[in-house]
């Protein structure tokens, strides 16, 4: 998951329209929220913070009090495979996230969940029910530990803040629109696989002892009488049965093959790379 903390980008210029000095750290929550949505929908880093800051200024989205999100998303949708819809309805936000889209929350000034003033926050999925995973670009240690925020969020885990739809609705009160719903319209290479299916490799792939790249690659000596410590690699064009299919939390897809007694990562979500053709 791509996460951008605006506080880490005090060196990136985000001057106001009249040239008054400002940086992403001081006024770039909109840039960071939009970038988290864009790059995570693509599954790879198509823009950097500095590039999007300049893009925002060039397209006229940089205002005196922050970022005009509608202007920024309109310009981005002309360059990238995304569309967006602005809405004030909580149910539309929830349905959009459940359908696989991402969104930008337009925090107001009346109810403090993420900020005491205007603030943009990205949200990428639903945990369960009406609990939403949010990515706050103005995150710092202890931000949600004190009152009243500790009562208004459900959980903080890593860079994620889990917040109920009800609390998000209160946070956006007084805003119009409350949410910018962003949809990826491009083609992804993610294969549709199921256990028992036979697949063919379109790229060479390493054979692992478990469905994790940290678990170690299997060795040729595991399959041969020769004491060879070289890594076991399946060549491009090799066909094998997917005895098990597992999609990990990072959305990578791994297949287990009983014949080789090993796991192959056949889809790299972050880089949108598939290594198999479905037969």
Secondary structure, 3 states (H helix, E strand, C coil): CCCCCHHHCCCCECCCCCCCCCEHHHHCHHHHHHHHHHHHHHCCCCCCHHHHHHHHHHCCCEECCEECHHHHHHHHHHHCCEEEEEECCHHHHHHHHHCCCEEEEEECCCCCCCCCCCEEEEEEEEEECCEEEEEECCCCCCCCCCCCHHHHCCEEECCEEEEEHHHHHHHCCCCCCCEEEEEECCCCCCCCCCCCCEEEECCCEECECCCCCCCCECEHHHCCCCCCCCECEECCCCEEECCEEEECCCCCEEEEECCCCEEEEEEECCCCEECEEEC
